[in-house]
Structures are given as C-alpha cells and as structure tokens.
Amino acid sequence: MDVAAMRATFAKAAAAGDEAPLWFYAHLFLSHPGTRQMFPVSMAHQRDRLFQALGEVVARVDDLDSLLPVLRELGRDHRKFGTLAAHYPAVGASLLATLQHFDPDWDAARAADWTAAYELVASVMIEAAEEAAEQPPWWDADVVGHERRTHEVAVVWLRPREPFPFRAGQSFSLETDLRPRLWRYYSPANAPRDDGLLELHVQARDGGPVSSALVRQLRVGDVVRLGPPGGRLVLDGDPDRDLLLIGAGTGLAPLKALVDQVAREGPTRRIDLFVGARTEDAHYDRADLQRLEREHPWLSVTLAVSRDELSSLPRGDVADVVLQRGPWRSREVYVAGGPATVEATLARIGPQVPAQRIHTEVFAASRPGPDLDGEVTA
C-alpha cells in the first residue's frame, strides 16, 4: 500500500472542513437508511468524529503492531451500538465515496489501497466482535452516589448489576438516558472491588453534553450503561519496580486506580504520585489523597498548581515539578491527562526513562467509534 498517498487523500478531505463529514453521512444514511438509528438524534455533537477516526485508523495500517490491539478493542466495544458484520461494508463504501469526491487525483490505485486497508480494519474488528459474543454488549449500572466536589467536577459511584470485569487503569464508555446514544469514555478511580463499586471522576466541559449532564443532572437511583473496558494503562511491568504516576485534572482517576491496586493486591513498592491543577481549589480529591498517603507509607502525593499566586503548593506545570523532584531513571512511569500535559511530561521525563517503561493515557477530543468520545475527562 502507498500509505503516503492514502494520507494525502485523507488530508484533502479533511481540508474541506465540515463538507467532508456531511457528505459522508449523507451518503451513508441515503444508501443504508438502517444505519441512522445507530447515531444520536442530533448530529451536532457527532460532526466529523466517525469520519475523522476512520481516516486516522485506516491510514495507520503500516503500524499493525500498535493498531491491531486497538482494532480488536474497538470491535468488541462496537457491539453496544448494535453493530453487525453487515454494517462494515456500508461504512466502507461511504468512506471511499467521500474520499473520491474530495480528491481530484483519485485513481484505481488509491481506490485499491483504501479498499484493502479498510477490509483489513473491518475484518479484525468483526473477528473480535464474534469472539466476544458470549460477553454482554453493555452492562447496566445503578448510580449509588453523586458528590459535587467543585462547580465543574463530580465524583460518581456506580454499582453494575452484573459482574463487570476490568483492570485498574482501564477505561470504558458510558451512556445515560439524559443523553441517549452519546457514549463517552471514563476511567474508574479504583481497582476491582468485591462489592463491584466503581468510582468515576467527571469534569463538565463547555459544549460537552454528557459530562455536563453527569455532573449537573445525574441523580442517585439513575441507571447508566457501561461499554466493555479497554486501554493499556495497566501494571504489566516489573512488579518490583517503583512507580512514578503523573496526572492533571481528572486524569488522576486511572492513576488513583493503580495506587488502589497496589494497596489491595501488592506487591508493596514505592509510589510517587504527582497531580497538577491550575489552582489549589481545583484539587477536588485532595482529602482522599491525603488519607491514602497517611494509610500507606510507601505512597507520596505531591499536588502542584500552575496559576495560583496565593497557594503554598509547589508551583509550575506538573511536568516541571516532577523534574525538580527527580531523578526518576529507575521508575516505571504512568502519565494521564490532556494532550498538552502528556506531551510536556514526555518531553521532560523521556530523556531520563527508557521508552518501554513509559505508559500514557491521552484524554483527547476524539476516540475511534460512532461516539468518538467528544469530551475529555482530564
């Protein structure tokens, strides 16, 4: 495959702005009307998410080692939308029709490359979905606790009605009747527990319909739906190696889950947890982090602020504060947060730690799938 040419084709469609996804959806819904029910009633928050993700995923076919696990995860996850094997050719045909429409240099070679790439993506996802046929497409969970920590942040406790298998540090998508068919990704802030309880940290975002509803409208007694867990921010390295955990905002959640796993399962090892926020008041989970630090002598928690002149906490971007407290050459490093936080941290920590010992979770503005996680949680 000429991957460079494929990326150039997609870049031309992306340069058309909203016209390309509008053309894509019009083609899909007109040629296969049955697919419309898989998407939200209002497409205002859908926009270019599926189209953008399709292009990004298919154009990464030259990096199968990293792409295949993601595709398998997506194939399992897409069962929650009612996705069937028969839907994949429909989406692929609309994708290729859209790319052809916006690329004056489209020819038989590009059509063949995009067709082959998409067929590979679809076959992996379909196979993964079939392998997960015995697993529920989603889990119902009762809201058993809801606490507003700040104007924009709430901590929500959920209890799935059936066993919900996940690993500390993973994430899952969530849907509520408050915003039907809009699935957004969140990471539990705890490891698996005997009582099945899940602790979520949710920050309301401007223009984020799901996060705003979860913070401001969700109530105890409501029922939400959980998609299959996924993600690779899990403890798979040397169990004797000490940990460095770095997060910002609600990116704290998966890191707190890793602390909980060590506390529950061991082995005991040194953990340094750094959490960044703009102001001291924005450290919404401070009391519980202090409790964990008191209970576990192997845990050290450092809170940093980047825009609070009156705070006595360490000042600066969390990556800078981490660097000041180093070196960290012997650690296994986990980083979670928005793209800027993760990139800045990697730039500063990367030279000190081998790449294979750095694990990241970027809460970005999009994530592959019909919902594409249009809201960030960190």
C-alpha positions as a Markdown table, in Angstrom:
| # | Residue | x | y | z |
|---|---|---|---|---|
| 1 | Met | 0.0 | 0.0 | 0.0 |
| 2 | Asp | 1.1 | 3.5 | -0.7 |
| 3 | Val | 0.4 | 4.9 | 2.8 |
| 4 | Ala | 1.8 | 8.3 | 2.0 |
| 5 | Ala | -0.7 | 8.7 | -0.9 |
| 6 | Met | -3.5 | 7.4 | 1.3 |
| 7 | Arg | -2.7 | 10.0 | 3.9 |
| 8 | Ala | -2.6 | 12.7 | 1.2 |
| 9 | Thr | -6.0 | 11.7 | 0.1 |
| 10 | Phe | -7.4 | 12.0 | 3.5 |
| 11 | Ala | -5.8 | 15.3 | 4.1 |
| 12 | Lys | -7.6 | 16.7 | 1.1 |
| 13 | Ala | -11.0 | 15.6 | 2.5 |
| 14 | Ala | -10.0 | 16.9 | 6.0 |
| 15 | Ala | -9.2 | 20.3 | 4.4 |
| 16 | Ala | -12.8 | 20.6 | 3.2 |
| 17 | Gly | -13.8 | 21.1 | 6.9 |
| 18 | Asp | -17.4 | 20.2 | 7.6 |
| 19 | Glu | -18.2 | 19.4 | 4.0 |
| 20 | Ala | -16.5 | 16.1 | 4.0 |
| 21 | Pro | -18.3 | 14.5 | 7.1 |
| 22 | Leu | -21.6 | 16.0 | 5.9 |
| 23 | Trp | -21.1 | 14.3 | 2.5 |
| 24 | Phe | -20.0 | 11.1 | 4.3 |
| 25 | Tyr | -23.1 | 10.9 | 6.5 |
| 26 | Ala | -25.5 | 11.9 | 3.7 |
| 27 | His | -24.1 | 9.1 | 1.5 |
| 28 | Leu | -24.2 | 6.6 | 4.4 |
| 29 | Phe | -27.8 | 7.4 | 5.5 |
| 30 | Leu | -29.2 | 7.6 | 2.0 |
| 31 | Ser | -27.5 | 4.4 | 0.8 |
| 32 | His | -28.2 | 2.5 | 4.0 |
| 33 | Pro | -31.0 | 4.1 | 6.0 |
| 34 | Gly | -30.9 | 1.5 | 8.7 |
| 35 | Thr | -27.6 | 2.8 | 10.0 |
| 36 | Arg | -29.2 | 6.1 | 11.0 |
| 37 | Gln | -30.6 | 4.6 | 14.2 |
| 38 | Met | -27.1 | 3.8 | 15.5 |
| 39 | Phe | -26.4 | 7.5 | 15.9 |
| 40 | Pro | -27.7 | 10.2 | 18.2 |
| 41 | Val | -30.9 | 12.0 | 17.2 |
| 42 | Ser | -29.0 | 15.2 | 17.0 |
| 43 | Met | -25.7 | 15.0 | 15.0 |
| 44 | Ala | -24.5 | 18.3 | 16.4 |
| 45 | His | -22.0 | 16.5 | 18.7 |
| 46 | Gln | -21.2 | 13.8 | 16.1 |
| 47 | Arg | -19.9 | 16.1 | 13.4 |
| 48 | Asp | -16.7 | 14.7 | 11.9 |
| 49 | Arg | -15.8 | 12.2 | 14.6 |
| 50 | Leu | -16.5 | 8.9 | 12.9 |
| 51 | Phe | -15.2 | 10.1 | 9.5 |
| 52 | Gln | -12.0 | 11.5 | 11.1 |
| 53 | Ala | -11.4 | 8.4 | 13.1 |
| 54 | Leu | -11.9 | 6.1 | 10.1 |
| 55 | Gly | -9.3 | 8.0 | 8.2 |
| 56 | Glu | -6.8 | 8.0 | 11.0 |
| 57 | Val | -7.2 | 4.3 | 11.7 |
| 58 | Val | -7.0 | 3.2 | 8.1 |
| 59 | Ala | -4.0 | 5.4 | 7.4 |
| 60 | Arg | -2.1 | 3.6 | 10.2 |
| 61 | Val | -2.1 | 0.3 | 8.6 |
| 62 | Asp | 1.7 | 0.5 | 8.3 |
| 63 | Asp | 1.9 | 0.2 | 12.1 |
| 64 | Leu | 0.0 | -3.0 | 12.7 |
| 65 | Asp | 1.7 | -3.9 | 16.0 |
| 66 | Ser | 0.1 | -0.9 | 17.7 |
| 67 | Leu | -3.1 | -0.8 | 15.5 |
| 68 | Leu | -4.3 | -4.4 | 15.9 |
| 69 | Pro | -4.9 | -4.3 | 19.6 |
| 70 | Val | -6.8 | -1.1 | 19.2 |
| 71 | Leu | -9.0 | -2.5 | 16.4 |
| 72 | Arg | -9.8 | -5.6 | 18.5 |
| 73 | Glu | -10.8 | -3.4 | 21.4 |
| 74 | Leu | -13.0 | -1.3 | 19.1 |
| 75 | Gly | -14.6 | -4.4 | 17.6 |
| 76 | Arg | -15.7 | -5.6 | 21.0 |
| 77 | Asp | -16.8 | -2.2 | 22.0 |
| 78 | His | -18.9 | -1.5 | 18.9 |
| 79 | Arg | -21.3 | -4.3 | 19.9 |
| 80 | Lys | -23.0 | -1.8 | 22.2 |
| 81 | Phe | -24.2 | 0.2 | 19.1 |
| 82 | Gly | -25.9 | -2.9 | 17.6 |
| 83 | Thr | -23.1 | -3.0 | 15.0 |
| 84 | Leu | -23.3 | -6.1 | 12.8 |
| 85 | Ala | -20.9 | -7.5 | 10.3 |
| 86 | Ala | -23.2 | -6.3 | 7.5 |
| 87 | His | -22.7 | -2.7 | 8.6 |
| 88 | Tyr | -19.0 | -2.6 | 7.9 |
| 89 | Pro | -19.2 | -2.7 | 4.0 |
| 90 | Ala | -21.8 | 0.1 | 4.1 |
| 91 | Val | -19.5 | 2.4 | 6.1 |
| 92 | Gly | -16.5 | 1.5 | 4.0 |
| 93 | Ala | -18.4 | 2.3 | 0.8 |
| 94 | Ser | -19.4 | 5.7 | 2.1 |
| 95 | Leu | -15.8 | 6.4 | 3.3 |
| 96 | Leu | -14.3 | 5.6 | -0.1 |
| 97 | Ala | -17.1 | 7.5 | -2.0 |
| 98 | Thr | -16.3 | 10.6 | 0.2 |
| 99 | Leu | -12.6 | 10.4 | -0.3 |
| 100 | Gln | -13.0 | 10.0 | -4.1 |
| 101 | His | -15.4 | 13.1 | -4.1 |
| 102 | Phe | -12.8 | 15.3 | -2.5 |
| 103 | Asp | -9.6 | 14.0 | -4.2 |
| 104 | Pro | -9.2 | 15.1 | -7.8 |
| 105 | Asp | -6.2 | 12.7 | -8.0 |
| 106 | Trp | -8.2 | 9.7 | -7.1 |
| 107 | Asp | -7.4 | 6.7 | -9.3 |
| 108 | Ala | -7.7 | 3.0 | -9.3 |
| 109 | Ala | -4.5 | 2.5 | -7.3 |
| 110 | Arg | -5.7 | 4.7 | -4.5 |
| 111 | Ala | -9.1 | 3.0 | -4.5 |
| 112 | Ala | -7.4 | -0.4 | -4.3 |
| 113 | Asp | -5.2 | 0.7 | -1.4 |
| 114 | Trp | -8.0 | 2.2 | 0.6 |
| 115 | Thr | -10.3 | -0.8 | -0.1 |
| 116 | Ala | -7.6 | -3.2 | 1.1 |
| 117 | Ala | -6.8 | -1.2 | 4.2 |
| 118 | Tyr | -10.4 | -0.8 | 5.2 |
| 119 | Glu | -11.1 | -4.5 | 4.6 |
| 120 | Leu | -8.2 | -5.3 | 7.0 |
| 121 | Val | -9.6 | -3.0 | 9.6 |
| 122 | Ala | -13.1 | -4.4 | 9.3 |
| 123 | Ser | -12.1 | -8.0 | 9.3 |
| 124 | Val | -10.1 | -7.6 | 12.6 |
| 125 | Met | -13.0 | -5.7 | 14.2 |
| 126 | Ile | -15.6 | -8.3 | 13.1 |
| 127 | Glu | -13.5 | -11.2 | 14.3 |
| 128 | Ala | -13.0 | -9.5 | 17.7 |
| 129 | Ala | -16.8 | -8.9 | 18.0 |
| 130 | Glu | -17.5 | -12.5 | 17.2 |
| 131 | Glu | -15.0 | -13.7 | 19.8 |
| 132 | Ala | -16.8 | -11.6 | 22.4 |
| 133 | Ala | -20.3 | -12.9 | 21.5 |
| 134 | Glu | -20.7 | -14.5 | 25.0 |
| 135 | Gln | -19.9 | -11.2 | 26.7 |
| 136 | Pro | -22.7 | -8.6 | 27.2 |
| 137 | Pro | -22.6 | -5.7 | 24.7 |
| 138 | Trp | -23.1 | -3.4 | 27.7 |
| 139 | Trp | -23.7 | -3.5 | 31.5 |
| 140 | Asp | -26.4 | -1.7 | 33.4 |
| 141 | Ala | -25.1 | 0.1 | 36.5 |
| 142 | Asp | -27.0 | 1.9 | 39.2 |
| 143 | Val | -25.9 | 5.3 | 40.4 |
| 144 | Val | -25.4 | 4.9 | 44.2 |
| 145 | Gly | -23.5 | 8.1 | 45.0 |
| 146 | His | -23.0 | 11.5 | 43.5 |
| 147 | Glu | -20.9 | 14.2 | 45.1 |
| 148 | Arg | -20.2 | 17.7 | 43.7 |
| 149 | Arg | -16.6 | 18.5 | 44.6 |
| 150 | Thr | -16.4 | 21.8 | 42.7 |
| 151 | His | -18.7 | 23.7 | 40.4 |
| 152 | Glu | -17.4 | 21.6 | 37.4 |
| 153 | Val | -16.3 | 18.3 | 39.0 |
| 154 | Ala | -18.4 | 15.5 | 40.5 |
| 155 | Val | -17.4 | 12.1 | 41.9 |
| 156 | Val | -19.9 | 9.4 | 40.9 |
| 157 | Trp | -20.2 | 5.9 | 42.4 |
| 158 | Leu | -21.7 | 3.2 | 40.2 |
| 159 | Arg | -22.7 | -0.4 | 41.0 |
| 160 | Pro | -23.0 | -2.6 | 37.9 |
| 161 | Arg | -25.9 | -5.1 | 38.2 |
| 162 | Glu | -23.7 | -7.9 | 36.8 |
| 163 | Pro | -20.0 | -8.6 | 37.3 |
| 164 | Phe | -18.0 | -6.0 | 35.3 |
| 165 | Pro | -14.5 | -7.4 | 34.6 |
| 166 | Phe | -11.9 | -4.7 | 34.2 |
| 167 | Arg | -8.3 | -3.9 | 35.2 |
| 168 | Ala | -7.1 | -0.9 | 37.2 |
| 169 | Gly | -6.1 | 1.9 | 34.9 |
| 170 | Gln | -8.5 | 0.8 | 32.1 |
| 171 | Ser | -11.4 | 2.9 | 30.8 |
| 172 | Phe | -14.9 | 2.3 | 29.5 |
| 173 | Ser | -17.6 | 4.2 | 27.6 |
| 174 | Leu | -20.8 | 5.3 | 29.4 |
| 175 | Glu | -24.2 | 6.2 | 28.2 |
| 176 | Thr | -27.1 | 7.8 | 30.1 |
| 177 | Asp | -30.7 | 8.3 | 29.2 |
| 178 | Leu | -30.0 | 12.0 | 29.8 |
| 179 | Arg | -28.1 | 12.0 | 26.6 |
| 180 | Pro | -29.1 | 8.9 | 24.5 |
| 181 | Arg | -26.7 | 7.3 | 22.1 |
| 182 | Leu | -23.9 | 9.6 | 23.2 |
| 183 | Trp | -21.2 | 7.4 | 24.7 |
| 184 | Arg | -18.2 | 9.0 | 26.5 |
| 185 | Tyr | -15.1 | 7.4 | 28.0 |
| 186 | Tyr | -14.2 | 7.4 | 31.7 |
| 187 | Ser | -11.6 | 5.6 | 33.8 |
| 188 | Pro | -12.6 | 4.2 | 37.2 |
| 189 | Ala | -10.5 | 5.7 | 40.1 |
| 190 | Asn | -10.4 | 2.3 | 41.8 |
| 191 | Ala | -9.2 | -1.2 | 41.2 |
| 192 | Pro | -11.8 | -4.0 | 41.1 |
| 193 | Arg | -13.6 | -4.5 | 44.5 |
| 194 | Asp | -15.5 | -7.3 | 46.0 |
| 195 | Asp | -18.7 | -5.1 | 46.1 |
| 196 | Gly | -18.3 | -4.2 | 42.4 |
| 197 | Leu | -18.4 | -0.4 | 43.1 |
| 198 | Leu | -16.9 | 2.0 | 40.5 |
| 199 | Glu | -15.7 | 5.5 | 41.4 |
| 200 | Leu | -15.8 | 8.0 | 38.5 |
| 201 | His | -14.3 | 11.5 | 38.3 |
| 202 | Val | -16.2 | 13.6 | 35.9 |
| 203 | Gln | -15.5 | 17.2 | 34.8 |
| 204 | Ala | -18.1 | 19.2 | 33.0 |
| 205 | Arg | -16.8 | 20.7 | 29.8 |
| 206 | Asp | -18.1 | 23.6 | 27.7 |
| 207 | Gly | -20.0 | 22.1 | 24.9 |
| 208 | Gly | -19.8 | 18.6 | 26.5 |
| 209 | Pro | -23.4 | 17.3 | 26.7 |
| 210 | Val | -22.6 | 14.1 | 28.5 |
| 211 | Ser | -20.1 | 15.4 | 31.0 |
| 212 | Ser | -22.3 | 18.3 | 31.9 |
| 213 | Ala | -25.3 | 16.0 | 32.4 |
| 214 | Leu | -23.3 | 13.6 | 34.6 |
| 215 | Val | -22.1 | 16.5 | 36.8 |
| 216 | Arg | -25.3 | 18.6 | 37.0 |
| 217 | Gln | -28.2 | 16.3 | 36.3 |
| 218 | Leu | -27.4 | 12.8 | 37.3 |
| 219 | Arg | -29.0 | 11.6 | 40.5 |
| 220 | Val | -28.7 | 8.6 | 42.8 |
| 221 | Gly | -31.1 | 5.9 | 41.6 |
| 222 | Asp | -30.5 | 6.7 | 37.9 |
| 223 | Val | -29.2 | 3.8 | 35.7 |
| 224 | Val | -26.4 | 4.2 | 33.2 |
| 225 | Arg | -24.9 | 1.7 | 30.7 |
| 226 | Leu | -21.2 | 0.8 | 30.5 |
| 227 | Gly | -19.4 | -0.4 | 27.5 |
| 228 | Pro | -16.6 | -3.1 | 27.6 |
| 229 | Pro | -13.4 | -1.9 | 29.3 |
| 230 | Gly | -10.3 | -1.3 | 27.4 |
| 231 | Gly | -7.0 | 0.6 | 27.4 |
| 232 | Arg | -3.4 | -0.3 | 28.3 |
| 233 | Leu | -2.6 | 2.0 | 31.2 |
| 234 | Val | -2.2 | -1.1 | 33.4 |
| 235 | Leu | 0.5 | -2.6 | 35.7 |
| 236 | Asp | 2.3 | -5.0 | 33.4 |
| 237 | Gly | 5.9 | -4.1 | 34.1 |
| 238 | Asp | 8.4 | -5.4 | 36.6 |
| 239 | Pro | 6.4 | -5.9 | 39.8 |
| 240 | Asp | 9.5 | -4.9 | 41.9 |
| 241 | Arg | 10.0 | -1.6 | 40.1 |
| 242 | Asp | 8.9 | 1.5 | 41.9 |
| 243 | Leu | 6.3 | 3.7 | 40.2 |
| 244 | Leu | 6.1 | 7.4 | 39.1 |
| 245 | Leu | 2.5 | 8.5 | 38.4 |
| 246 | Ile | 1.8 | 11.9 | 36.8 |
| 247 | Gly | -1.6 | 13.3 | 36.1 |
| 248 | Ala | -3.6 | 16.5 | 35.7 |
| 249 | Gly | -7.3 | 17.3 | 36.5 |
| 250 | Thr | -9.5 | 14.2 | 36.4 |
| 251 | Gly | -6.6 | 12.4 | 34.7 |
| 252 | Leu | -5.9 | 11.5 | 38.3 |
| 253 | Ala | -8.6 | 8.8 | 38.1 |
| 254 | Pro | -6.7 | 5.9 | 36.4 |
| 255 | Leu | -3.6 | 6.7 | 38.5 |
| 256 | Lys | -5.5 | 6.5 | 41.7 |
| 257 | Ala | -6.8 | 3.1 | 40.5 |
| 258 | Leu | -3.2 | 1.9 | 40.2 |
| 259 | Val | -2.5 | 3.1 | 43.7 |
| 260 | Asp | -5.6 | 1.2 | 44.8 |
| 261 | Gln | -4.4 | -2.0 | 43.1 |
| 262 | Val | -1.0 | -1.9 | 44.8 |
| 263 | Ala | -2.8 | -1.3 | 48.2 |
| 264 | Arg | -5.2 | -4.2 | 47.6 |
| 265 | Glu | -3.0 | -6.7 | 45.9 |
| 266 | Gly | 0.6 | -5.7 | 46.3 |
| 267 | Pro | 3.5 | -6.1 | 46.0 |
| 268 | Thr | 4.3 | -3.1 | 48.1 |
| 269 | Arg | 6.6 | -0.7 | 46.2 |
| 270 | Arg | 7.4 | 3.0 | 46.3 |
| 271 | Ile | 4.9 | 5.2 | 44.5 |
| 272 | Asp | 5.3 | 8.9 | 43.9 |
| 273 | Leu | 2.0 | 10.5 | 42.6 |
| 274 | Phe | 2.1 | 14.0 | 41.1 |
| 275 | Val | -1.2 | 15.8 | 40.3 |
| 276 | Gly | -1.4 | 19.1 | 38.6 |
| 277 | Ala | -4.2 | 21.7 | 38.5 |
| 278 | Arg | -4.4 | 25.4 | 37.7 |
| 279 | Thr | -5.4 | 26.4 | 41.2 |
| 280 | Glu | -5.4 | 24.9 | 44.7 |
| 281 | Asp | -9.2 | 24.8 | 44.8 |
| 282 | Ala | -9.2 | 22.7 | 41.7 |
| 283 | His | -7.6 | 19.8 | 43.6 |
| 284 | Tyr | -11.0 | 18.2 | 44.1 |
| 285 | Asp | -9.8 | 14.9 | 45.6 |
| 286 | Arg | -7.3 | 16.3 | 48.0 |
| 287 | Ala | -8.8 | 14.9 | 51.2 |
| 288 | Asp | -8.9 | 11.3 | 49.9 |
| 289 | Leu | -5.4 | 11.5 | 48.5 |
| 290 | Gln | -4.2 | 12.7 | 51.9 |
| 291 | Arg | -6.0 | 9.8 | 53.5 |
| 292 | Leu | -4.3 | 7.4 | 51.2 |
| 293 | Glu | -0.9 | 8.9 | 51.9 |
| 294 | Arg | -1.5 | 8.6 | 55.7 |
| 295 | Glu | -2.5 | 4.9 | 55.4 |
| 296 | His | 0.3 | 3.8 | 53.1 |
| 297 | Pro | 3.9 | 4.8 | 54.0 |
| 298 | Trp | 5.1 | 3.7 | 50.5 |
| 299 | Leu | 2.9 | 6.4 | 48.8 |
| 300 | Ser | 3.9 | 10.1 | 48.4 |
| 301 | Val | 1.5 | 12.6 | 46.9 |
| 302 | Thr | 2.6 | 15.9 | 45.5 |
| 303 | Leu | -0.1 | 18.5 | 44.4 |
| 304 | Ala | 1.1 | 21.2 | 42.0 |
| 305 | Val | -0.6 | 24.4 | 40.8 |
| 306 | Ser | 0.3 | 26.3 | 37.7 |
| 307 | Arg | -1.8 | 29.5 | 38.1 |
| 308 | Asp | -2.3 | 30.2 | 41.8 |
| 309 | Glu | -0.1 | 33.0 | 43.2 |
| 310 | Leu | -1.5 | 32.6 | 46.7 |
| 311 | Ser | -1.1 | 28.8 | 47.0 |
| 312 | Ser | 1.6 | 27.3 | 49.2 |
| 313 | Leu | 1.7 | 24.2 | 46.9 |
| 314 | Pro | 4.6 | 23.7 | 44.5 |
| 315 | Arg | 4.1 | 26.0 | 41.6 |
| 316 | Gly | 4.6 | 25.3 | 37.9 |
| 317 | Asp | 3.3 | 22.8 | 35.3 |
| 318 | Val | 3.2 | 19.3 | 36.8 |
| 319 | Ala | 5.9 | 18.1 | 34.5 |
| 320 | Asp | 8.3 | 20.8 | 35.8 |
| 321 | Val | 7.5 | 19.9 | 39.4 |
| 322 | Val | 8.2 | 16.3 | 38.7 |
| 323 | Leu | 11.5 | 17.1 | 37.1 |
| 324 | Gln | 12.6 | 19.2 | 40.1 |
| 325 | Arg | 12.0 | 16.2 | 42.4 |
| 326 | Gly | 13.9 | 13.6 | 40.3 |
| 327 | Pro | 15.8 | 11.8 | 39.0 |
| 328 | Trp | 13.4 | 9.0 | 38.0 |
| 329 | Arg | 15.6 | 6.7 | 35.9 |
| 330 | Ser | 14.7 | 3.6 | 37.8 |
| 331 | Arg | 10.9 | 4.1 | 37.8 |
| 332 | Glu | 8.0 | 2.7 | 35.8 |
| 333 | Val | 6.2 | 5.8 | 34.6 |
| 334 | Tyr | 2.5 | 6.3 | 34.1 |
| 335 | Val | 1.1 | 9.6 | 32.7 |
| 336 | Ala | -2.6 | 10.5 | 32.2 |
| 337 | Gly | -4.2 | 13.8 | 31.2 |
| 338 | Gly | -4.9 | 16.0 | 28.3 |
| 339 | Pro | -2.6 | 16.0 | 25.2 |
| 340 | Ala | -0.6 | 19.1 | 26.4 |
| 341 | Thr | 0.0 | 17.6 | 29.8 |
| 342 | Val | 1.1 | 14.2 | 28.4 |
| 343 | Glu | 3.3 | 15.8 | 25.7 |
| 344 | Ala | 5.0 | 18.2 | 28.1 |
| 345 | Thr | 5.6 | 15.4 | 30.6 |
| 346 | Leu | 7.1 | 13.0 | 28.0 |
| 347 | Ala | 9.4 | 15.8 | 26.7 |
| 348 | Arg | 10.8 | 16.3 | 30.2 |
| 349 | Ile | 10.8 | 12.7 | 31.5 |
| 350 | Gly | 11.6 | 10.9 | 28.3 |
| 351 | Pro | 15.3 | 11.5 | 28.3 |
| 352 | Gln | 15.5 | 10.0 | 31.8 |
| 353 | Val | 13.5 | 6.8 | 31.4 |
| 354 | Pro | 13.5 | 4.2 | 28.6 |
| 355 | Ala | 10.5 | 4.4 | 26.3 |
| 356 | Gln | 9.3 | 0.9 | 27.1 |
| 357 | Arg | 8.8 | 1.9 | 30.8 |
| 358 | Ile | 6.6 | 5.0 | 30.0 |
| 359 | His | 2.9 | 4.3 | 29.7 |
| 360 | Thr | 0.4 | 7.0 | 28.7 |
| 361 | Glu | -3.3 | 7.7 | 28.5 |
| 362 | Val | -4.3 | 10.7 | 26.5 |
| 363 | Phe | -7.8 | 12.1 | 27.1 |
| 364 | Ala | -8.2 | 13.6 | 23.7 |
| 365 | Ala | -11.1 | 15.2 | 21.9 |
| 366 | Ser | -11.8 | 12.2 | 19.8 |
| 367 | Arg | -11.6 | 8.4 | 20.1 |
| 368 | Pro | -12.4 | 5.8 | 17.4 |
| 369 | Gly | -16.1 | 4.8 | 17.3 |
| 370 | Pro | -19.6 | 6.1 | 16.4 |
| 371 | Asp | -19.4 | 8.2 | 19.6 |
| 372 | Leu | -15.7 | 9.1 | 19.4 |
| 373 | Asp | -15.5 | 10.5 | 22.9 |
| 374 | Gly | -16.0 | 14.1 | 22.1 |
| 375 | Glu | -15.3 | 15.1 | 25.6 |
| 376 | Val | -12.1 | 14.9 | 27.6 |
| 377 | Thr | -12.1 | 13.7 | 31.2 |
| 378 | Ala | -8.8 | 15.3 | 32.1 |
